[in-house]
Amino acid sequence: MKSLLKKLYNTNSLDNDELLYLLDNMNVEYQELLFYYANNTRIRNYGKKVYIRGLVEFSSYCKNTCKYCGIRCENKKADRYRMELEEIIKCCNEGNKLDYKTFVLQSGEDAYYTDDLLVEIVLKIKSCFPNSAVTLSIGEKSYLTYKKLFNAGVDRYLLRHETASKELYKELHPRMSFENRMRCLNDLKDIGYQVGAGFIVGLPNQTNEVLVKDLLYLKKLEPEMVGIGPLIIHPDTPLRNFKCGSLSKTFTCLALTRLLLPDVLLPATTALNVVDPNGWGKALKVGANVIMLNLSPGYLRKKYELYKGKAEVVDEAIKYFEEVKEIINKAGYEMDMSRGDHKRWKRKEGICCE
């Protein structure tokens, strides 16, 4: 175990069998060494900076039926909403007052927001906040749509692959296509986005072999960002009686990802703080270097309930901003309000969208 961890630290690479051996034999002692190597790697690449993003959840409508998600279209109890352009800009303005330089716009897959409307929203944000980065997390789109949005000024796109197992993906995502998910991620890379992939830890029938597939898929894709969080059960989904994902295994996957992709932007996800009030602080110590804070109006946050307990970890923007700054400082790191781009990324120019 120690020799494999050292090899991973020095080479940033292990094969299928080596990664599986690590996951199968992980214990507290080896986990501490893994976390030590992961933290050293993030400091070597990004120092002690923790980049802050402002999250705007602008629509809770979604056409999909993902079995673990609280805003799945078949959940008739979900309280749906959509934000108009002026509301979105108001949220961004609140973040701008706190010196945010990245705005993450997230929604379900909602056809109400046409290409033209999305482009209008992006252009308005870029006009109002010209030095800021724009990230979208709005699901599967065509190559043409991705190009239009990139040309409008979108810098990053988050689309977690969820699981690299075709069989498990099909089981959890009725009427969706594993191949199309992979196609979308490849398109985003080809166009020139900073791409975010990632997976959920603790899915039904998810074995260590499946987690190794996830890790090796990320290594092959080389995304600029990776989001990893534990499964948290929502009572109004088909997984209502299933148990939540392991926090310990989630931290292990975060640390392994940091070592496999040493310069990746790795969020301490909201889900970690739902499971453990100190989740963010712990995640920073195992390789995470990004935190997203919610800028959506308080009366809407509880409506965007992907999983139970999510809304309870957010509060008024200014108050929560100061609380998170204290969490970061206590963990031994420092808040960074810059754009926080991936260290190797340069924007492609001349992408045409006719």
Residue, then its C-alpha position, 0 to 999 in steps of 0.5 A: m500500500k505504501s509503495l503504491l501510494k508513493k508511486l501515485y504521488n511521484t508519477n500521478s498514475l496507476d493502472n486499474d489493478e493498482l487503484l483497485y488494490l488501494l480501494d480494497n485495502m484502504n484503512v485509516e493509516y493508509q488514508e492519512l498518508l494518501f491525504y498527506y500526499a494529496n494536500n502536498t500536491r495541491i499546495r505544489n500546484y495552487g499553493k494554499k488558495v481556495y477559489i470562491r465561486g458564486l452559484v445561481e440556481f436559476s431554474s428547478y425545472c428538469k426534463n430528466t428522471c435521474k433516480y437520485c435527484g429531487i428535481r426529477c420531472e416525475n417528482k410532483k412534490a417539487d416546487r418549481y421556479r424559473m428566474e428571468l434575466e433581471e433576477i439572475i443579474k441581481c444575484c450576480n450583482e450581490g456577488n460582485k459586491l463581495d468581489y466574486k469573479t466567477f458566476v456559476l449558472q446551474s439549472g435542470e435541463d429546462a427547454y424554456y431557456t432557448d439558445d437565444l435566451l441563454v446567449e442573452i443572459v451570458l452576454k448581459i453578465k459579461s457586459c455587467f461584470p467584464n472581468s468575471a468568468v461564467t460557468l454553466s451547468i445546464g446539462e446535455k446540449s448539442y455541439l452547436t449550442y455548446k459552440k454558441l454559448f462558448n462564443a458568447g463568452v462562457d468559460r467553463y461548463l460543468l457536466r458530471h459524468e455521474t458514473a463511468s459504468k454504462e450499466l449503472y448509468k442506464e439503471l439510474h438515468p431512465r430515457m438517457s444515453f450513456e453514449n450521449r453523456m460521453r459525447c457531450l463531455n468530448d464536445l466541450k473539450d473539443i470546443g475549448y471550455q474548462v470542463g468539469a466532470g465528476f461522479i457520485v460516491g455511494l450509488p446503488n450497485q457501485t463497487n470499487e471496480v466501478l469507482v476505478k472506472d470513474l478515476l481512470y475515465l477522469k485521468k483519460l478525459e483530463p477535465e479542468m474541474v472534477g466534482i465529487g460528492p456522496l449520495i444523499i437521499h431525497p425522500d421523493t425519489p426512487l432511492r428513498n430507502f437507500k443509504c447515503g454514500s460514505l463520507s470517508k470513501t468520498f474523501t478517499c476519491l477526492a484525494l485520489t483524483r488530486l493525485l491522478l490530476p495534480d492541477v485539477l480544480l477540485p471543489a469541496t462540494t455542498a453535499l460534504n457539508v450536508v453530511d458533516p458540518n466540517g465537511w468543507g474544512k476536511a475536504l480542503k485538507v485532502g486536496a480540494n481547492v474550490i468552494m461554491l457559495n449560493l447567491s440565489p435568493g433565500y426564498l428560492r434555495k429550498k426549492y432547488e432541492l437536489y437532495k435533502g438538507k441542501a438548503e439548510v447549509v446556505d444563508e444570507a450571502i454576506k453572513y455565509f461569506e464571512e463564515v466560509k472565510e473563517i472555515i478556510n482560514k481555520a483549515g490553514y488556507e486562504m480565500d482567493m476571489s480571483r477568477g481561479d482559472h485552471k493553471r494550464w487553460k487558455r481560451k481558444e479563439g475563432i470558434c465559429c457557430e454558423 
